[in-house]
Amino acid sequence: MPYEQRSLRLDGQRRCLRLEPEFWSMLERIARQEQQALPWLIDRIDRHRQTGQGTGSALCCFVIRYVDPNGNLRDYGKRVLSA
């Protein structure tokens, strides 16, 4: 499966992230649902990632763990985004 690379600014630094298109699509959907820009969402998830975990891995884990099969945020996902 091909990866899609995107460049954005996180914590004042320019970063390039590579994810499968399906993960980008779900992150965009979550950002729209939260009425926020995609960089805001990614920054929030990045700030809550575990020590030693890469940003790309944290983004994928967020999507897998905090979005139910219907695309709704689970409670913990909502807490991460509101912190």
Beta strands, then each sheet from edge to edge (+ up, - down):
strand 1: 4-10
strand 2: 13-19
sheet 1: 1+ 2-
end
